[in-house]
Amino acid sequence: MVLLLPPLVGQAALIGDPICLEGLTCLVSDICNGDLPESDRALLGSTLISGKKSDGGVRPIAMGRSFLQACRTCGHAVSITLATRHA
């Protein structure tokens, strides 16, 4: 099963960088389908990056967790789609 990421990231990402979107789609699909190679599993660790808050503060973002949350969201969307098709 191949999962698609565009519903998760919205139109801005589609227009901004289609190569990045394609890469994220492949990564999330591989994680959801259990096809992520062992050598790439380090991506799921909690490497922190800093994001800026609107008040000037710093927001820590755990990238590995973000990828897993994307998988959860895609899986949920696929489940709802399949359930409504077969209702």
TORLOFI-979714 format. One record per residue (C-alpha): z, y, x. Coordinates in steps of 0.001 Angstrom, whole numbers, padded with zeros to 6 digits, always signed. Example, Ala and Ser with C-alpha at 12.3 -4.5 7.8 and 13.67 -1.06 7.14 Angstrom:
2
+007800-004500+012300;+007140-001060+013670;
END
This chain:
87
+000000+000000+000000;-000867+003451+001346;+001308+006347+000252;+000102+009923+000198;+002154+012913+001307;+000390+015934-000308;+002552+015962-003468;+005565+016253-001188;+004418+019145+000984;+002357+021278-001401;-000832+023273-001094;+000324+025460+001822;+000379+022501+004203;-002993+021285+002973;-004568+024627+003816;-002536+025283+006977;-003095+022241+009171;-004965+019228+007789;-004633+017316+011085;-000840+017654+010974;-000810+016595+007332;-002905+013528+008157;-000491+012597+010945;+002552+013009+008709;+000843+010963+005997;+000187+008132+008454;+003750+008267+009805;+005367+008213+006369;+003010+005457+005182;+003812+003317+008234;+007559+003787+007710;+007368+003001+003971;+005186-000050+004536;+007320-001391+007393;+004424-000966+009840;+006031+001474+012288;+005744-000090+015761;+008995-000737+017601;+007918+001736+020283;+007755+004549+017695;+011109+003894+016036;+012778+006466+018276;+011177+009044+015947;+013751+008037+013334;+016705+008990+015520;+018639+012173+014900;+016939+014570+017263;+018059+018026+016175;+015905+021119+016117;+016996+024574+015030;+015539+026471+012114;+016209+030079+011249;+018205+030969+008172;+017328+034059+006151;+020633+035639+007223;+019761+035200+010919;+021873+032096+011405;+020716+028746+012725;+020068+025685+010565;+020160+022298+012336;+017418+019936+011161;+017611+016200+011931;+013939+015247+012227;+014371+011478+011890;+016322+011972+008692;+013580+014292+007401;+010976+011546+007878;+013181+009050+006032;+013733+011531+003191;+009963+011972+002925;+009644+008190+002593;+012283+008093-000109;+010561+010877-002041;+007156+009187-001772;+008606+005847-002808;+010235+007448-005823;+006969+009159-006821;+005052+005887-006498;+007667+004066-008593;+007428+006640-011382;+003616+006532-011291;+003549+002734-011487;+006175+002682-014247;+004240+005136-016419;+000980+003240-015900;+002555-000001-017046;+004714+001389-019858;
END
